[in-house]
Amino acid sequence: MQAAANTTQSKLGQAPTVVQPQYKPREDGSTMKALAWFGTTDVRVIDAPIPDITEPDDVIVKVTGTTICGSDLHLYHGEILALQKGDILGHEFMGVVDRVGPNVRNLSIGQRVVASFQIACGKCRYCKQKLSSFCDNTNTSSLQNYMYGTRDAGFFGYSHFTGGFPGGQAEYVRVPIGEVNLLPVPNEVPDEDALYLSDVLPTSYHCVVDTGVQEGDTVGIWGLGPIGQCCIRWAKLKGASRIIAIDQVPDRLQRAKDEGCEVIDFSKVKDITQKVHELVPGGLDVALDCGTFHEPKTLLHKGMKMLMLETDVPETANEMITSVRKMGRCGVIAAYAGFTNGFNIGALMEKGVRFIGNGQAPVHKYWKEILHDYIMTGKFDPKFMISHRVPLEDMAKLYAAFDKRVAGIEKVFVETRFSSPPSAGSPKLSRVDEWAR
């Protein structure tokens, strides 16, 4: 028995897990609407049990706003390991406190809160530094421990590779260790401004800060979805003198132009590195990967992914390495998951490039700063990235539309029956069938 226990512990790593992903359904058998995964491109709005307090530190949140993140497409396409049929998806959400466990003291029923996408214990060496995404104690995945040598924190709605916790694309969510993983939201901050403190705002801010964007830097940004567009704004606030923005989606390129960026359309420019060096002789100071591993550019890597010879592609990483100056800095916030072929390690070494895996953003390190110093002061308005507002009932159709990028879709505010009306400057409620044709 002891030998078996030691083997199990070696697979999981040295840290114990302090929370369980499964929740206890309410005794009355009541149900909620939730978006669940059933296979590649097969997601459905289902009736699921409403969670009850399962552990004494739990908080049950009644969801008033949720969304699809670009990284959710990796789940949608079955590219993340350890998904199981019926898993409730979604890691960006906010709401009001509905129930609290007996150990919860600093949150009260009816209080507005936003959840971090990661579940942190608040006590390990990383949590004590507010590095919540690196928590040692909340993820049971032996597979992640095997692949990475350690485990990240547990994440909401992102497969059993991140602990198997039911996610926030639902009407209710159980939040383990709620006092640590929920941030109170002042009443003067509307849901549309607060929701993205859950992920996209801390993630983009972390990319810029962790990679070390400084006053006067010339910065290249690969990928102009919501993360990339936010990075443009954060880099400007940190004093970047020039920004080169790289994508192929016309609306995104135009939005970057409107922010004063020089743009490169990679569908029209064959050699990105050559073009960058034409614009910036000697190379960029900083390059940021805000794109995706899931859309290879070249036939070579399309073939390798199809044949499962690699999970991720190195194309953007290689372009960044060759586009930065000697001793330049490359930050990777794009959600890579596994292994790649053809990585240009020679150029990395010979040029002295600082290649920085930003990691999953430690939301707890930044969310108060972003809320108080940027959102509440008006320096950063998150509503610029919200393109649509739809009801939770449309989530399955929304995934298909989001995957195809129809109708200029970017971040979508998904409301539930508990949501307030749209705030000033936010999109009005619509149905996916009205615009996704």
N, C-alpha and C positions, 0 to 999 in steps of 0.2 A: 504493500500500500504506500509506504513512504517513497519507494522508488518511482511509482507512478505519479505521485504528487510532485516529486522533484522534476520529473520529465515535463509535466504540465506547466510548472512554474518557469522552467527554462524556455519554453516556447512563448510564454506570455511576457517574459522579462522579469525583472526583479520587483517592480512596483505592484502592489496589490490594487485591485479595482474596488472603489468605494461606493459606487452606485450601480444599480441594475437597470438595464434598458427597458425591461418589461414593466408595464403599468397595470395597476389593478382597476378594472372597470367599475363604474358606479353600481351600487347595489340595486338601484331601480331599473337597471338594464337600458338606460337612455342612450341614444346614439347621436352622432354628429356627422356632418359632411366632411370628407377628407379625400385627398388625392393620393392614390396608391399606384405602385408599379407592379405590372404583371408580366412584363417581357419587353424586349426591344421595341421601342416606339409604341408600347401598349401601356398607357396610363389611364386610370379611370377614377371618376368621382364616386366614392362608395359611402355606404353607411357603416361607420365604425363605432365601437364603444367609446363613450366619453370617459376620459381618464379620471381617476380619483387619487387622493393622496395615497401614495404607496410606501414612501419612506418619510421619516419625521422632518426632513429638511425640504421636502417638496413644496412647490407652488404650482397650482393649476391656473393657467392663463387662458382667458377667453379672448380669442384672437380678433383684433379689429383691423389688422392689415398684414398682408403677406405678399410674396412676390416670387417670380422665377429668377434665379441667378444663371448667368451664362454657364457656370460649372454644372448646373443641373442637367444640361444637355448630355454630359458624359454619362449620367445615370440613364437618361432617356434612351440613349443608344446602347445601353448595356456595356459600357466600357469600363465601369468601375467594378472591381471584384466584390464578391460576397453580397450581391443584392439577392433578396428573396421575394417571391411573389407575395403581394399584399403589404409590402413595406410602405409606410406613409412618408412621403417626401417633403422637402422644404426646410431650409435652414435660416431664412430671413423672416422674422415675424415680430409683431408687437401686439399689445392688447391691454386688458385690464385684469387685475388679480381677481380670481374667482373663488379660490380656496387656498388656505395655507396650512402647512403641517405644524405640529405642536412645537417644533424648534425654531420656527420663523418668528423673528421679533421686529425686523425693520421694514416689513412690508404689510400693507393692510388691504382688506377686501375692497375692491373698487378703484384701487390705485392704478394709474397708467404706468406701463413699463414697456421697455424694449428688451429683447433677449439677445445675448451674444450667440453667434452660431455654434460656438464651441461650449462644451460643458466642462467647467474647471472645478477642482476640489477646493481651491483657495488656501491650501496648506502646504503643498509640496514646494520644493526649491524653486521651480519655475513660477508657480502661482504667486509666491511671495515677492517675485520681481514683476508681477502683473503680466507675465508671459503666458497668458491663459491657454493659448493654442498648443503649448508644449506640456500641458499638465500630465504628470506621470500616472495619475490614479483613476481615470474615468473611462478608459477604453479597454475592452477585453480582447481585442483582435490579435490572435496569435499569428495570423497571416501578415499583418502589418509589422509586427515585431520581427518576423522572419525576413521580410523584404528590406526593412529599413534599419534593423538592428535595435530599434526602440519603437515606442508607440507615441503618436500624438494624443491630444485630448480626444474624448468622445465628441462627436458632432451630431447635431440634430439632422435627421432625415437624409443621411448620406451613406447608407448601406451598413452592413455589419463589419466592413473594413474600418469604420469609424465608430463602432460600438453598437450599432443597431437601434439607436434611439428614434422613436417615432417623431416625425418632423412637424413643421409649422404650416404646411399647406392644408390646414384643417381649421375647424371651428374652436377646438380646445387643444391645448398642449400641456403635458406634464413637464415641468422644468425642475430637474433635480438640483439640489443645493441652490434654491432660488435666491437666497440672500446674496450669493456670489454672482450668479449668472443673469440677474435682471437689473437693469438700470432704471430708476424712477425718471419719468418724463414730466417736466413742468407743464402745467395746463396751457401756458401761452405758446407752446411748441406743438404745431399740428402733427397729426399722424404721418402725413406725407414727408415732413422734415425729419421725423424721429425714426421711422422704420429702417432707414438705410444705415443707421448706427449699428444695426445687427451684423452687417458684413461689409457692403461695398465701400462705405466711407472709411472705416478703419483699414480695410484691405488696401485701398488705393493710397491712403495717407502713409501707411506702413511701407509700401513699396518705395515711395519718394524719400521718406526719412531714413529707412534702413539702408538704401543704396547710397545715400549721402549727397543728394542734390544740394548744391551750394550756390551762393550769390555769384552770378556771372557765368554759370555753366551752360554749355550747349547740350541739350538733352534730346535723344531720339526715343520715340515711343512707338512700339510695334503693337498694333491692335487698338482700335478706337471704339470698342464697346463702352459700356458705362464705366468700367474700371479705367480704361485708357483715357476717356474723356475727363474723369475725375483727376487722374494723374496730371493731365495738362494744367488743370486749375491749381492743384497743389504745388506743382513745380513752379508755376508763375508766382504763387504766394511765397515760395522759398527763394525767389530771386533769380530763377533761370533767365538767361538773356535771349536764348533762341530755343525753339522747340521744333523738331522735325517729326511729323506725324505720319505713320505708315499704315495703310489699310487698303482695301479695294472697294469698300461700300461707299457709293457716291455721297449719300446723306451724311455719313460719319466724316468723310473727308471735308465736306463743306462746313460742317459744324466746327471742325478743327481750324479751318481757314478763318471762320468767323471769330475764333479766339486768338487770332494772330499767328497761327502756326504756319510753317512751310510744310507742304504735304507731298507724299509720294504714293502713287497708286501702284501697288505691286502687280496688278493685273496688266499694267501697261509698261512697266519698267522691268526689264529682264534681270539686270544686275543691280540689286539694291545697294550693295557695298560700294560699287563704283559711283552710283548716283550720290550717295551720302558724302563720299570724299570729294566729289565735284562741288557740292554745296558747302562742305566744311573741310577744307584742306587740312590734312593731319588727323582728322577724325573727331568723333564726338567725345565729350567728357564723360557722359553717362548714357547708357542705353537701358531701356526698361521693356521687359517682355510682359505685355498685358494681353496676350493673345490666347491661343489654345493649342493643345497637342492634337486635337481631334480632326483637324482639317489639313492634311498634308498638301503641299503645293506641287511637288514634283511626282512624276510617274514612278520613280524609284521608290520613294517612301510610301506612295499609295499602294504599290505592290507589296512592300514589306509589311505594312499594316494588314493588308488583306490576307496575307499568308501567315499572320501572327508571328512574324520574325522580330517585331518590335511592338511595344505598346504606345510609345510616344515618338515624336519626330524632332530632329535637331535643327531644322532649317532656320528658324528664327534665332536660336541660340548661336548658330554659326555666323549668321549675318551680323548679329550684335558684336561678336568677338572681333570680326574683321572690320567693323565699322567704327569702333572706338579707337581713340588714340592709344599710344603706348602708356601703360599704367592706368588706362581707363577703367570705368566701373560698369558692370552689367548686373542688373537686378532682375530676378525671375519671380514674378508674382503669379504668372499663369499656372494653372493647376495641373502640373505634370504628375503622373501616377506611378510610372514604372521604368521601363528600359528603352534605350534608343541606340541606333547604329550610326556611325559616321560622325560622331562628335569631334570637332576640331580642337583636340587637346593640345596639339602642337602650337597653334597660334596663341592659345590661352597662355601657355608657358612662356613662349619666346617674347611675347609682347608685355608680359607682366600684368595681364588683365586680372582685375579683381572680379571674379565671377561669383555672385552672391545669390544663393538660394534664400529668398526672403522668408520662406516658410509660410504656413497658414498664418494670417495676420493675428497677432495677440490683441483681440478686441478690447480687453479690459485695460490695456496699457494706454489706449487712445480715446475711448469713447467719451469720457468726461471732458477731456480737452477739446475734442471736436464739437461737442454739444455747446459748451460754455464759451469757448474762445472763437468759434467760427460760425456755428449755426445761429446762436442767440444774438451774436453781434452783427449778423448780416454779411459777414465776410464770405460765407459759402452758403449758397442756396441749393439744396439737393434737388429741388423740384425740376431743374433744367433737364434731368435725365428721364423723367416720367413721361412716356409717350401715350399711354392708355390707362384706363381704369375699367376693370371688369369684375363681375361677381365670381365667387368661388365656384359656382356651378359650371362655369365655362373653362375651368382649369385644363381639362383634357384637350379641348380644342385650342386653348392658348398655347400649350406645349408645341403642338404641330405648327401653329403660326409663328411662334418664337423660333423654332428650329429653322423655318424657311425665311425668316426675317421679312415677313410681308408687312406692307403698310407702314414702313419706317419704325417698326416695333423696337423698343429698347427696354428700359425698365417699365414694368407694368404694376400698378398698384392694384392688388386683388383684395376686394372688400368681402366681408362676411355680413351676416344678418346683424352683427353687433357694431358695425362700423358707423362712424359719424359721416355726415354729408361731406363732399369734397370741400377742401379749404380753398381760399382765394388763390388763383394762379395755378390750380391743379386741374387735370383733365376731368371732364364729366363722365359719369358712368355710361358705358356702351356695352354691346354684346359682340363677341368675337365674330359671329356670323355677319354682322353689319359691315365689317371692314376686311376680313380675311377671306378673300375670294381668289 
